[in-house]
């Protein structure tokens, strides 16, 4: 509460949103660093001295004074700033209610982006449509400090969780790794999310849709490779043998990249269909399958990592299986076909997909070609023995 009121007081004093966002980002980076220092120094909460009552009373007085100061200075806020912040807040609330993480990310990213830039970037690496697409994705990521900080912070989460005795179990490590990985993948898929919002960006390029999806995988793979090396290398240092863990982390890179692109291109929920009443409001019936696009690749593609964490050691077979699952994940993410992950995997394996979207149901009975024997009305000739009669008429 004190930090929020301090930020509000700074804005009433004339501070812009960018300095406030930078201060918040600095605190976000400092939090895992302080946690890492505390863990390495073997600092326990039970050994820390409890704050005295005068200190708590002083903090309460400071928070109250900040609240009173903000309340008296609300009229000093410019109308333009209030309208912009209110618009961003309404967009963020709408994104949360509709479970649209892509729109929420766009609101958080574009809110602190300056309208004008002081310098220009020469796209020297853009030598054609393919390299131009990859260069654009790199520039979008470079111009988003929030995403860069998100990558740096999430890479330190799995080793920190493994260092804490109360959280270092298999379940805690798996949750930390998957959660941090999903946040990291969302940071690298901003270019693909913008292309999904405005499909004309992809259609302007003289490239096939499948190749565009494949090129969108390049930047997430390049960025998530060092992220995976840091996260899995830290786990290896905690568990005692970093070499095999580094190899396993490098093998998981295709899965993370595929999850980033698949989640960016997931369809929007169908709000025109049936709705389900929930405490948060009415939601479409298929919203869970839409939100699962992206995380489903991570959960299926990281099965060797889960087995490795259960065993406590990296087996060469786990690395080989991880590479195979990574190849399948890349092919699924680069495909433009619709359907769930199970249906997509069935198509890749050649098995019939069955009923449902993206699948074809087999015919209910034998199909007779026109002119063959069979009952009238089924595409065949009338039965032998005379002309066809209408039911209920005399012969």
Secondary structure, 3 states (H helix, E strand, C coil): CHHHHHHHHHHHCCCCHHHHHHHHHHHHHHHHHHHHHHHHCCCCHHHCCCCCHHHHHHHHHHHHHHHHHHHHCHHHCCHHHHHHHHHHHHHHHHHHHCCCHHHHHHHHHHHCCCCCCCCCCCCCCCCCHHHHHHHHHHHHHHCCHHHHHHHHHHHHHHHHHHHCCCCCCHHHHHHHHHHHHHHHHHHHCHHHHHHHHCCHHHHCCCCCHHHHHHHHHHHHHHHHHHHHHHHHHHHHHHHCCHHHHHHHHHHCHHHHHHHHHHHHCCCCCCCCCCEEEECCEEEECCHHHHHCCCHHHHHHHCHHHHHHHHHCCCCHHHHHHHHHHHHHHHHHHHCCCCCCHHHHHHHHHCCCCCCCCCCCCCCCCCCCCCCCCCCCCCCCCCCCCCCCCCCCCCC
